Amino acid sequence: MFKRLTLLWTVVRGDARQLWAALRHPAAPGWLKLGAALIVIYVVSPIDIIPDFIPGLGVVDDIVLVPLAIRALLKRLPVEIARAVGRVR
């Protein structure tokens, strides 16, 4: 599992930092917090779309779905939060 988390972090490093900053913003909406919590639950959950024991394919769903989910949350940020975290629109 540590290897999977390390690989994910290298893929989503910048977006994850922006999401973390948005979550810490005083005006962060509830849907943002819920979405981030669901992403974390998916990453640490042993249930995956493609099981991790399949060599080579086990982490593909995480490497694809997690960055897409983070980007989807960041695209929907309110303007003032997007500007505050450096995601200028």
C-alpha positions as CSV (number, residue, x, y, z in Angstrom):
1,M,0.0,0.0,0.0
2,F,2.9,2.4,0.7
3,K,4.1,1.9,-2.9
4,R,0.7,2.8,-4.2
5,L,0.5,6.0,-2.1
6,T,4.0,7.1,-3.2
7,L,3.1,6.6,-6.8
8,L,-0.1,8.5,-6.4
9,W,1.6,11.4,-4.7
10,T,4.1,11.8,-7.5
11,V,1.2,12.0,-10.0
12,V,-1.0,14.4,-8.1
13,R,1.5,16.4,-6.0
14,G,0.6,19.9,-7.3
15,D,-3.1,19.4,-7.4
16,A,-3.1,17.8,-4.0
17,R,-1.4,20.8,-2.5
18,Q,-3.9,23.1,-4.1
19,L,-6.8,21.0,-2.8
20,W,-5.3,21.0,0.7
21,A,-4.9,24.8,0.6
22,A,-8.5,25.1,-0.6
23,L,-9.7,22.8,2.2
24,R,-8.0,25.0,4.8
25,H,-9.5,28.2,3.4
26,P,-12.1,29.7,5.8
27,A,-14.7,29.8,3.0
28,A,-14.3,26.2,1.9
29,P,-17.7,24.8,1.0
30,G,-19.0,21.6,2.5
31,W,-19.1,19.8,-0.8
32,L,-15.4,20.3,-1.2
33,K,-14.7,18.7,2.2
34,L,-17.0,15.8,1.4
35,G,-15.4,15.2,-2.0
36,A,-11.9,15.3,-0.5
37,A,-13.0,12.8,2.2
38,L,-14.4,10.5,-0.4
39,I,-11.2,10.6,-2.4
40,V,-9.2,9.7,0.8
41,I,-11.6,6.8,1.6
42,Y,-11.2,5.5,-2.0
43,V,-7.4,5.6,-1.8
44,V,-7.1,3.8,1.5
45,S,-10.0,1.4,0.9
46,P,-9.1,-2.2,0.0
47,I,-11.9,-2.3,-2.5
48,D,-10.8,-1.1,-6.0
49,I,-12.3,-1.2,-9.5
50,I,-9.2,-3.2,-10.5
51,P,-7.8,-5.3,-7.7
52,D,-4.3,-4.4,-6.6
53,F,-3.1,-8.1,-6.8
54,I,-3.3,-8.0,-10.6
55,P,0.3,-7.2,-11.6
56,G,0.7,-4.0,-13.6
57,L,-3.0,-3.2,-13.6
58,G,-3.7,-3.0,-9.9
59,V,-2.8,0.6,-9.4
60,V,-4.0,1.9,-12.8
61,D,-7.5,2.7,-11.5
62,D,-6.0,4.8,-8.6
63,I,-3.5,6.5,-10.9
64,V,-6.4,7.5,-13.3
65,L,-9.4,8.1,-11.0
66,V,-7.8,10.0,-8.1
67,P,-6.2,12.7,-10.2
68,L,-9.4,13.1,-12.2
69,A,-11.4,13.4,-9.0
70,I,-9.0,16.0,-7.5
71,R,-9.1,18.0,-10.8
72,A,-12.9,17.9,-10.8
73,L,-13.0,19.3,-7.3
74,L,-10.5,22.0,-8.2
75,K,-12.4,23.1,-11.3
76,R,-15.5,23.7,-9.2
77,L,-13.8,25.9,-6.6
78,P,-15.5,29.3,-5.9
79,V,-13.6,32.1,-7.6
80,E,-12.2,33.6,-4.3
81,I,-10.9,30.3,-3.1
82,A,-9.4,29.5,-6.6
83,R,-7.5,32.8,-6.5
84,A,-6.3,32.2,-3.0
85,V,-4.8,28.8,-3.7
86,G,-3.2,30.0,-7.0
87,R,-5.7,28.5,-9.4
88,V,-6.5,31.7,-11.3
89,R,-9.5,31.7,-13.6
